Amino acid sequence: MALSIYSLGYVRGYYGRKNVGVLGALFNALLLATTLVFLADNVFFFLMTWEIMALTAYCLVSFEHEHEETRNAGVCFTS
């Protein structure tokens, strides 16, 4: 994915300030969940993987929770 290539440069700003391993694990979990959503062959599996995908996306959006704008984006509020 092209996003994976872009994210390598994006993560450089976090070294020493945040746990980059957590960011990488969440990103890989999002990729896995997205793949599983497309591979789902029944409604139950589809809903389970959709929820996992939504939770990992929320965690990635809220990774910089120190900023108010990021917290608002995580809970879908607009200011």
Protein Blocks (a to p, Z undefined) as FASTA:
>chain_A
ZZlmmmmmmmmmmgojacfklmmmmmmmmmmmmmmmmmpcbfklmmmmmmmmmmmmmmmm
mmmmmbmklmmmmnopaZZ
